[in-house]
Amino acid sequence: MSFTGGRTVRRALEFGRTYVVRPKGRHQATIVWLHGLGDNGSSWFQLLETLPLPNIKWICPTAPTQPITIFGGFPSTAWFDVGDISEDAPDDIEGLDAAAAHVANLLSTEPADIKLGVGGFSMGAATSLYSATCFTHGKYENGNPYPAKLSAVVGLSGWLPCSKTLKNKIEQDEAARRAACLPILLCHGKVDDVVPYKFGEKSSRALSSNGFQDTTFKSYNGLGHYTIPVEMEESEAGHLWLRCIIGKVGEYASVDEALDLLGKLVA
């Protein structure tokens, strides 16, 4: 499935400002969080800094401003080019590789004992999932090695780029091992009119059927193309930070319950 349409010539990309929410407690995990098309890192920075998760460092970069096909070539902040909303449209591999490399570079200076994750909304979710496939494959589509070691991936209202070639990327034993051990959480609204719900479902199935055994898909009745508190609770606290980053298995009903256990784990 693909929302992307590559272009034959790409100018040099200049990424925008990066915003950082520093941990207020003992640093245990660093998460790069990616915004959607036309947005910037500041909007998510303002939200994430209000969450009572003191052991998490958040990195909120801003995508390059570049001409976007679906906007008739009008420039917008985007992690890669977006063309037709179609399962058969070609993927913008060059843009995806550049975005995934930027994420890996942001994580490259983190201490060795810190767990690393990537997540995002919409196009940011697509970039996060592409980063997951690069991590399991051990390299980008262009053949360059992927350097970051990811511990968790989350995607809100997004899709999986390059899903048709995913099987080829995890044929080797090491790639299959990485895929099986990487927790991935996908959340999608059932009335999403921008990234249709079926893309979220198909992305989840593509991951699960290709060896990503720890993939969880959560759907939300009445939710369109935006986040709601329950979605943020389940993705960031309930599943990701406790199950994936801290390394404990379990489902948690609310942020309060999750944070209560988190406090016990890091005390």
N, C-alpha and C positions, 0 to 999 in steps of 0.2 A: 504494500500500500504506500502511496506517496502523495504528498501535497506539493512536491517540488518540481521545478523545471529548470534544469541547468542552463547556463549561458556559455557560449563558446569562448568569450574573452572576459576575464575578471581583472578588475583593477586591484591594486594593493589595498588590503583592508586595514582600517585603523579602528581598533576597538575603543569604546568610550570609557567613561569614568567607572572605576570599581569602588564599591562601598563595602565596608567591613564592619560587622557587628562582633566585637571582641567578647570572649567569654568572661563572665563576671565571677565565675568560680574556677575550679581546676579544669584546665583544658583537656578534654578527652576526645573530641571529634571536630573535624572541619568539614563543612558542607558548602560546595559551590551551588548557589541557587540561581537559575536562569529565567529571565522574564520572557514574555510573549512578544509577538510581532508588534512593533510600534511603541513598545514600552521602554523602560530603562531600569537600571539597577536600583535607583533611588526609591521607587514605589515599594518594592519588596523589602528593601532595607528598613523602611519605616515600619512595616508590618512585623518583620522578624525580630526587630530589636525590642518589641513589646512582649514577646513570648517569655515565660518564666522557665527558660532552659539555660541555666548559667554555665554549663559545661560545654556548650556548643559555640564554635566560632563559625559565623556565616560570612561567606564571600559572595557579594552580589555584583557581578560585572554588568557592563552595558554593551550590547551588540554594536557592530559597525553600522553606520548609516550608508546604505547602498541602494541602487535602483532595484525595485521589486517588480517582477513580471506581472503578478496578479493586480498590481496597482497601475498598470500601464507604463511601467518604468519610473514612476514617481519614487523618490528616495524615502526610505524609512529605516528605522533601526530593526535589524533582522540578523539572525545567526546564519542564515543561508537564504538563497533565492527561493521564492514561492511562486509556482505557476498554477496550473489547473488543479482543482480539487478532484483528483482521480486516482484510482488504484493503479492505473497504467502509466501515469506520468513519470518521466525520468527523474531520478534523484540528483540533486545538486551536490555531487560527491566532493568537489573542490571546496565548496562552502562548508559542508558538514565536517570535512577533515580539518579545516581551519578553525572552526568553532570548537571541535573536540580537543584540538591541540592547545587552544587558548585555555580551556578548562584544566587540562593536565598541567599546563605551565603554572597556573594559579595555585595548584596543589603541590607543586614540586618543591617548594621551600618549607613545607610543613614538617615538624619533627617526626622522626621515624616511628615513635610509639603512639602517634595520633591516628585514629581511624579516619578514613577519607570517604566522602560520599558526594553524590551529585544529584540534583533534582531540579525540577522546573515546571512551568505552566505553559501549556499549548506548544508553541514552537520551542520553548525552553525545555519542555518535557521530551519532545522529539530529539533534541540535541543530547539530552541526558541519556536516553535509550540508545542513541547511536554511540555515545561514549561507552556505554556498557558493552556493546558488541565489539568495540575496538579493544577494550580491556580483556575480554575473554579471548579474542583472536590474537592478542599480543601485538597488534599493529593497526595502523590506519589503512584505509582503502588504497592509499597511494604507496603503501609498502613500508613507510617509516615506522619504527617501533613505538608502541604506546607505553609511556613510562610510569603512569600512575597505577597504584594498587587500590582499587575501589572496594569498599566494604558494604555499600548499599546504594541503591538507585531508586528514585521516586519520580513518577510522572503524573501530573494533574492535567486532565483534559487534553491529552496529546496523542501521538501516534508513533509507530516504529518505522523509521526510514530503512530502506534497503532490506525489507523483510523477505523478499524473494531470494536473496542470496545468503540469508542467514545460515542455512544448513551447511553451506560450504565453509563457513568461518569456524565451525566448531567440530570439524571432523577429526582433528588431532586430539590425542588423549588429554594434553594439558589444557587445551581450550575447553574441552568437555568438562573437565574437573572444575575449572573456573566458573563456567556457566552454572553448573549444578550447585555451587556453593554461594552464588551471589544473590542476596535477597533483593527482589524488585517489587515495588508496590505501584499499581496503576489505579487511578481514581477517575471516574468519568460520569458526567451528568447524562441522564437519559434523553433530555430534550436539548442537547447541545446543537445549535444551528450553525456553528462555525466549523468545528471538528466533529463530524457526526459520531454518535455513540458507537456505531458499528465498527468504526476505526479503532476505538479503544478495545472493543471485544476481540477483534481480529488480531490486534497487536498482542494482546494477552495470550491468545491461542498460539500465535506464531512463536512466542517466546517459550511457552510451556512445552510445545510439541518438538522444540529443537534443543531440549536439554536444560533450559532454565527452570529447574525444578522448584525453586523457591519464589515463584511468581504469584502475587496476590492481586486480584482484580476486584475493585469495589465500585458498585454503581449507585447512583443517587437519583431517586424519583424527583421530578420537577426541577432539577438543576440544569441550567443552561451553560453557557461558556463563561463561567466565572467561578470563583471559589466561595464556599460558605464555611462558617466556623466548624461544623461537624467534619467537613472534608479535611480541613487543616488539622484538626485534632487527631483524626485517625492516621493521616499520613505522617505528620511530623512527630507527634509524641507517641500515640498508641502503638504504631507498628515500627516505624523507622528507627527512632532513637533508642527504644528499649530492646526491640527484637534484633535489629541489625547492628547498630552501633555499639550498644552495651553488650550485646551477645546473649541475651536471655530470650527464650522462646515464650510467647504468650500473647493473648489478645487483651486489650485494655479498653474499657468502656468510655473513658474520658481523659482529658488532660490531667485532671486532679489525681485520678487513680494512677496514671502513668508516672506523674511527677513524684507521687508518694513512694512508688517503688524505686524510681531513679534515685531519690534521696537516700534510700537504704543501701542501694548498690554502691554509691560513691562516697558514703560516709566514712 
